[in-house]
Amino acid sequence: MTASASLAVDIGGTKIAYGVVADDSPTVVLAEGKVASQPAGRTLAEQLDLAIARAAEALPLPVARVGVGSPGVVLPPEGQIVSAGPTVPGWAGTDIAAIVHRYLDVPVYAHNDVRIWAWGEHHLGVGTQFPGRVLYLALGTGVGGAIVDEGELLAGPTGTAGEFSELVAPDFRGLADRVENIASGPSLARYYDALSRPSAENHAEPIPWEDPAASRFTLRDVIAFAEEGDVLAQSIIEGNLAGLGRSIGGVVSAFDISAVVLGGGVCGIGPLVTEPIRRGIRAFALAPNRDVPVVTSTFGADAPLVCAAAFARSHHANCSTGKETS
């Protein structure tokens, strides 16, 4: 039987998901499964090995290639992990393709998970509406990004193109910090935790990124408080995300962006999150850029796998015809 499908893998901080996507049904995921990514006593690389082994045993049809989205700075296409943050200890230095090839003798196409999402969204989702240079921004546990320029991911020698986490933005108090410290899901919850304590009445310093004390609240709690009229929660959500928008507005002008696509679990909450970002972008982009379209991702829960398959499918086809890939 001729192989006409991709095995798609999404590596996250809490789980590794996998599934098969047939080339003729690019938005349908078959034989889905998942394993915990970092259970006690096991590394992320060991769990990826387990996930690939299980996926290989249960393939519903032959696969021609494997697409993988991974946290960290990833060198495509085979997926050497250049660096990774503290949420995935020991992940830096991993060779994704080497793990896959223990079980499947097919090409591997791996990239950073946000870039994988951006590729799929651009070629299968809302991005199909926009030519030129499109900025993709994902808010979740962290802040990630990618730029697709004339259909190709913006590339570079080290794999960091689109790493927006280190941009600086003002929080709702006007204090500058890196955008991941003020606008990621855990950071918004940390802000409320720190500033709602009685001892924080005159708090005028940045909120630590790594708070040694467990937060009393989740982002879901803070969103609920904001919807109920809690002024502090509203100020944090509105002000911090408008601050993120201010920084993104600068990027929009600097790169003459055609559209901004918002995704990730935090943006999935809806207008309470996305509208402040839109306002910040439009208030601080240069005048010619202020009408830039700002839209949200069209994909649902299967987005990481659908997009990983799309990335692998397209790049496999390009390799077969001798075209360069990013």
Beta strands, then each sheet from edge to edge (+ up, - down):
strand 1: 5-11
strand 2: 15-22
strand 3: 30-36
strand 4: 65-70
strand 5: 73-75
strand 6: 80-83
strand 7: 108-112
strand 8: 133-139
strand 9: 143-149
strand 10: 152-153
strand 11: 168-170
strand 12: 176-178
strand 13: 259-263
strand 14: 294-296
sheet 1: 3+ 2- 1+ 4+ 7+
sheet 2: 5+ 6-
sheet 3: 10+ 9- 8+ 13+ 14+
sheet 4: 11+ 12-
end
